[in-house]
Amino acid sequence: MEERVIVVKKPKIKICGLTRVEDAKALNEAQADYAGFVFYEKSKRNVSIKEAEEIGSYLNDKIKKVAVTVNPDVKLLEQIEQAEFHILQVHGELKKEVLEKSRIPIWRACNLKKSQDMEELEHHEKITGYVIDAGTAGSGETFAWEEHQEELSKMRETVFAGKQFILAGGLHAGNVKKGIELFSPDVVDVSSGVEGKQEQSGKDKTLILEFVKKVREESLV
């Protein structure tokens, strides 16, 4: 009897938390699909709109820019749109006026601690994707993958149907293939997993290339 081989689709890749021009150049070399810029003062990866524009100017045209925000207001939305970002990623509260006025697609983020966190997410045609992240943003930890695997699978067939599913939280080269096999995400989202030692700033090109290689290898189970 022949062994059945399932080929798991290769997701697109988002590298989040760019803070330097060197980071953008590393993404170009790795041929990443999305570049994330964090606009949140409490984050160590926080950048200004002006800084993001400067760094983003070094990205090749194929890489889409994602503005990562927490409780954004209309003023920030307008600045993000003026800076020609492609996607607005929202953690925390998605204000009604932001949803109504946004002229760019929205990725709604969920810091998953309990099942109800996903069930409470908004649903709207402007929301084109859902980012399922660790309970504590920027912690470098995954959420409880096995615990939520079945529930996430059901939600993708119903609530999240037709939307992109972005797997985030604690990903790195050592675990990303398992994450792909468990969830078959449309996008994998990495930040701390491609950063070097704590005293070093920015991303580590070697770790980025290693991560991308793992994602783009044939995933077989």
N, C-alpha and C positions, 0 to 999 in steps of 0.2 A: 504494500500500500504506500502510495507516494505521500510524503509529508507536505501538508498544506502550508504555504507561505503567504503571510499577509503583509503587503507593503503599506506602511504607514506614510501618509502624505508628508511632504516636507513643508513646514510652516515658513512664513516670512519672519524676518528678524528685526526686532527693535532694540537699539542700544539706547538706554535712557540716562539722563543726567550729564550731558556734555557740558564742560566748563572751559575748555581750551580749544584753540585752533588745531592743536595736535590731535585732539579727539576726533575732530571732523575728518582730518586726513586719514586717520586709522579706519574710520567707517568707510571712506571711499575705497581704501585698499581691500577691505573685507567685503565690499559690495553689500552692505547692509541695506535693508528696505526702508527702515524708519529711524529717525534720530529724535530723541526726546530731550526737551529743555524744560527744566523745573523752575517755575515761578512761584516760590513759596519761601518766605523769609526764614522759616524755622529749619529748612533743609540745608545741609552742608553743600548741596549741589545747586543751591539757588543762584540764578543769574538774572541780570536786568534784561529788559527787552533789547536795549542797545547792544549789550554783550552777546545776546543770542543772535542778533542780526549779523554781527561781525563774524562769529563762529560759523553760523549757517551759510555765510557767503562762500565758504570754502567747500561746502558739500556739493557733490555732483547733483545734477538735476533729477536723477532717478530716485534719490533718497527723499522721502516725504518728512516734513518737519512736524513734530507733535508738541503742542504746548501743554505741559503737565501742570495742573492747577489744583488748588484746594479752595472751595467755596468762592469761586470767582464772581466778580461783579461785572456789570455792563462795561464800565470803564476799562477794566483789564481785557475783556473780550474785544473791545474796539482796538486796543493797542496790539493785541495778538493778530487780529485780522489785517490791520494796517501793515504789520510786519510780514504778511503773506505766509502765515502758517497754514498748513494743510488740514490739520485736525486739532480739535480742542479736547483734551482729556481732563475729566472732572472727577476729583475725589471730594468727599464730604458732601456739602449741599449743592445741588444743581438748582439754582434759582430760576423761577418761572420766567423772569424777564430775559435771562441769559439764554434759556432754551428757545424762547420766542424770537429773539433778535439775532441769534447766531446764523451767520451766512456760510459757516464751514461745518463739516460733519463733526459729531460729538462721539467720543468714546467715554462711556460711563464706567467709572471705576468702583470696585467694591473691595474694601478691606475685610476679607472673610474671616469672621470669628465664629458665627453661628449661621445656621441655615436661613434664618429670617433676613439676614443681611442681603441675600440675593433676591429674596421674594419682595423686598421693599423697593427695589430699583425701579426707576421710571421707565416708561416705554413710549417711544415717540419716533416718527419717521426720521428725524434729524439724528437720532442716536443710531449710529451704524455699527457700533461694536461695544462689547462689554469686557472690561479688564478685571479679571479675578486675581486679586493680589493677597499677600499675607495680611494677617490681622493688624499688624503694626507696619505702616509704610516705611520703607527704607531700612528695615531691620536686618535684611539679608537672610531671613528665614522663610521657608515655604509654609503655606497653610497645610492643614492635615489632608494630604492628597487622597489616601485610601478612604478616609472617613467620608469625604464629599464626592468621590468619583461617581457613584451611582446617581446621586441627586443631580450633579452637574450634567450628566449624560441626559437625564430626563428633561432638564430645563433647556438644554440646547435644542431639543426636538420640539419644544413648546414655546416657552417664554422668549428664548433667545433665537428662535428660528429665523433664518434669513439674515442674521447679524454676524459680524466677525466675533470670534472668541479669542481673547488675548490672555495667554497664561503668563502670570507674573509672580514675583515674590520668591526670592532665594534661589533663583536659577543660576547655574554655573555649568562649566563643561562636564563636570562629573555627574550631574543629575539630569541634564536637559533631555537626554534620550529617553529616560524613564518617564519624564513628564509628557513627552510627545506620544509615547506608547500608551500611557494611561488616558490622555485627554484628546489626542489628535487636534491640537489647537490650530487656528488659522495663523496666529502670530505668537512667537515667544518673545518675552520682554525681559531684558537683563540690565542690571545696573551695577550693584556692588560686586556681582560675580565676575566682572571684568575690570575690577580695580585692584591695584597692587597693594603694597604695604600702606598702613594707615597714614604714615608720615608723608607719603607721596600724594600729589594732587592729580586729579584727572584719571583717565582710563589708561589701561595697560594694553598696548597694541598686541602683544603676544597673547594675552588672555582673550582678547577679542577674536583674533584669528583662530585660536583653539576652539572657542565657543562656536563660531560660525562653521568650522570644519565638522564638529560633532553634529550640528543641526542638519547639515547638508549631506552627510553620509547617508547611504541607504539605510533606512530604519526598518529592520525586519524583526518580526516576532513569530 
